[in-house]
Amino acid sequence: MAEESMMQQGDPSQMSFEDALRALESIVRRLESGDVPLDESISLYSQGEELRKRCMERLQAAEARIAKLTLDAGGGVTGATPFGAD
């Protein structure tokens, strides 16, 4: 059943940040309910870890983009360097 839920959610690497976060929240709710058998809990935990990694990667990429914003002398944003353009 856990594999089935992963198939419905899709590949974490192809999910948007918002979709991955919603899927992770759903897994956490199921695990916290205490109604999931041990084997399924292990599978859900593994899926949750993959989703957590995906969310962290997306957040780090966003932070890097924000850090690369260029400012003028007055501190106003004048443009941005695309992430990975270095």
Helices and strands as residue ranges (DSSP letters): H 2-9, G 12-14, H 17-33, H 38-67, E 69-71, E 77-80
